[in-house]
Amino acid sequence: MSVSAIQPDQLPPVVRSYLTAHTARDLDTALRLFAPDAAVVDQGQTFRGVYEIGVFLGGAGAGFTYTTELIGAQHVDDTHWIATHRLEGDFPGGVAELDYRFAVEGDLITELVIAP
């Protein structure tokens, strides 16, 4: 498997749309970008289906104030992409770099794994 760095604007439109909606905390738009049976994995927990993903996204980071900046993007293969974000805020540690690993099928996200 060959992973190559790309410019963020080379991420698939569905990934760019999700990142924009997520940064704006536009939950409705973000949820429309997931397949009905999609999964999100964060900190060892898996959230399956749009309802569980909505509960997760609605509460993720809610207790903190932070900024997020897209600092890198990678193309893994025809269905997998990685967007790396730097978060700074009042959460424990104050700074974090997280990889958002997307699996995409057509115009929908089928999986999102968030990992340091």
Helices and strands as residue ranges (DSSP letters): E 4-6, G 8-10, H 13-23, H 27-32, E 34-42, E 45-48, H 49-59, E 66-77, E 80-89, E 95-105, E 108-115
